[in-house]
Structures are given as structure tokens and as C-alpha cells.
Amino acid sequence: MVPYRPFGGFRFFLALLVLFSHSSWIYTSPDSLIRKVGLGNIGVMAFFVLSGFVIAEAADTFYARKPWHFLANRFLRLIPTYVGALILSLMIHYLFWDSAVALENLSSAIEFKNSSFSWTNISFNFVGISPFLSSSFFFKLFANNFTPYMFVHYSWAVLVEFYFYLGCFVLLIIDLKRRSSCWLGSCYIFLCMHLFSEYAVTLHRIFSFAPYFILGISFYRQKISSQRFWKWVGLFSFVAMIFHFSRYVQGQINFGSKWWIGLSQPQNFIAILLLVLSVIILQFLADQTVSKNVKSVDRVFGDLTYPLYLNQTAVLIVAFALGTKESGIMIGALVWIVSIVIAQGSVIAIDRPITILRATIRGRQL
């Protein structure tokens, strides 16, 4: 029996952190600490750790020896909701183009608008979260000087998740005999690739985020295995995560005096501290048992997480178009409420109709 872990509310909170960060221009001044801390960075990176835990458990239980079931369910989880958010964002961009580009500090030249609404760019947006098709190289074969514009501005994190799912899919194929050593060795290999890519020769940006997912995997493995090697994986990945995040919040700077001085700045120190706190909360929640009523509420919040993350782009563009810049906390709260309402609409219209299909693939209801 796979225990229910009350991560739903925590996932929703992490999505709210991203929304609070991206909408901070509504309720804070440009030099406020909230803007400088970058709550969105904390939310996304903590979610990567959480995803590592959740997917490692799912792969070990629901999808053991069923790699294609795993990939199909991950596809159904990511793609339909993303397509819905993309269609909404396309319409909002078309109606409020000048506000959209002003919000992102982009050029509002008509040529840029024409290229963004070209069939090449729109097609790229529909496949842009696929690991194999996300490279603009394929589209440059059909359009000279093609530079993609993503209508769902924060879809890069979905692409990173997709790469992680793909890696787990490959591991499920290799590890048909369910040997822990296969996952253990893979975690060490990816940690080494992260170190090499970050501090020697850049291989691919996906390796930058490997420690976050591996830390989550190690948390799950430590709960089901007495192998001390998983504790070492957890320690190594935690240290690698902190080093990466400390550079990430400072603009991916290299180690040196500038990096060290930057650590003493309040916004960077607080961001790192909040990420560590998020990891501690994750571990705490993983061991909690909740009642059926709490489970139902927790599941509702968890279902809102993904569509809330994706659909905030459209809401923020409309808010900018209505002139809500630095309007105060009440307008900010209104933007948050509208974002949650649209997310709930996405759950009802898109997620729920495919729930039965996903449960059939999985082999049980969650």
C-alpha cells in the first residue's frame, strides 16, 4: 500500500511563491526586498526537489516494469494543461500585445509581433516543452534567423521536468529487475555530469538542475532502503544544490570574491535559507499521516498547482494592460484570486476529463 503524502498544499504554496514573485511589480517598489529575494526561484527549485521524491516513489511503485505507462501518464499530465494555457496566452497576447512586450521589456516593433505570431513560432510553442523538439535548430531549417518567443513565459521549468521524466523512463527500461544499484549509480553519474557541466565544460543546461531532482530521489530512497550510500547521495546533491543556487540567484556568476561578497547580501542569504527551509518542510510532510478530509482538501490544492503556474502569464499581461503597476496589495490579491480561478477552470475543463484515463494507465486511483 503506497501511503498518501500530503504534498498538495505544499505544492500549491510553491506555485504561489512563483506568482507572488512575478506579480511583485504590482504591490512592491522596484528596490523592495521581496523583489530582490526572488521568491519564484525558491518555488521552482524546491518543486524540482519535490518532483524528484514524488516521481522516484511513483516509478518504484505504480510504474515498476511499466516504463511506457509511466511516459504516457507523464505526457497526459504535462501536455493537455500546457496546450490549454498556451491557447489562452496566445489570445491574450494578440489582444494586449503592447502590454505583453512591455511587461517583458521587449521591443514592440511590428516586425517582432509578426515573427511571434508566425506559424513557425506558434508551432514551436506547441512542441517547445518536448526534450527532442525544444531546440530551435529544427525550426531554423524552415525560417532564417528564427528566435523563438514563448507565449507561456515560464514554460522552461516544464521542459526541465520533461527531461527528468525522460531520464526516469530510460531508467525504468534499464532497471526491469528493480535493482536499487541502477538508480544509485545513475544518481552518482548525473551528479558528476552536473559538476563537469557547471565547472568545466558546459554540456547542457539540464545538468544544472540535476542536484535538485537527485536530492528528492535520495530522500525517497532513504525511506525504503538501509543502504548508507543513499545518505551520501543526499549529502553530495544537497551541497551541489546549495552551490548552484548561490550562483543562480546572483546571475550564474563564477566562484570568486564577487560570489563570496554576494552571499552576504540579505536577498541572497534569505533566498538560500528559504530553499533549505523548503527542503526541510518536504522531509517533514513526507512522514505525515492525514485524515480523509485533510487528504481531500490537500488534493484540491495540489491539482491547482500546475495550471496556476502556467496560466499566470495571461493574467499578468491583462493586469499590466489595465495599468496596475505598483497599485498596492489589494490589486495584487485580486490578480492572485483571478489566477486561482482560471487554474480551477483548467482543472475542471482539462485535468478532470482525463483523470480516469490516467488512473487506468497507472493501475489505480490516487
FENVEN-V40413 format. One record per pair of residues at least 24 apart in sequence whose C-alpha atoms are under 7 Angstrom apart, sorted by the first residue. I is the first residue (numbers start at 0). J is the second residue. Records with the same first field share a line. If there is no record, write none. Layout:
BEGIN
I: J  J
END
This chain:
BEGIN
4: 284  285  287
5: 284  294  297
6: 284
7: 297  298  300  301
8: 297  300  301
10: 301  304
11: 300  301  303  304
13: 42  46
14: 42  304  307  308
16: 42
17: 42
18: 311
22: 315  331
24: 324  325
25: 323  324  325  326  327  331
26: 325  326  327  328  331
27: 325
28: 325
32: 266
35: 266
36: 266  267  269  270
41: 270  274
44: 211
45: 274  277  278
47: 211  212
48: 211  212  214  215
49: 215  281
50: 212  215
51: 212  213  215  216
52: 215  216  218  219
55: 216  219
56: 219
61: 361
64: 171  175
66: 168  171  172
68: 360  361
69: 168
70: 168
72: 357  360
79: 349
80: 306  349  350
81: 309
82: 125
84: 309  310
85: 150  151
87: 313
88: 150  151  312  313
89: 150
91: 313
95: 320
98: 316  319  320
99: 316
102: 316  319
115: 148
120: 147  148
124: 149
128: 154  157  158
129: 158  161
130: 158  161  162
151: 309  312
152: 312
159: 205
186: 213
210: 236  237  239  240
211: 240
245: 271
302: 346
303: 342  343  346
306: 342  345
307: 338  339  342
310: 338  342
311: 338
314: 338
END
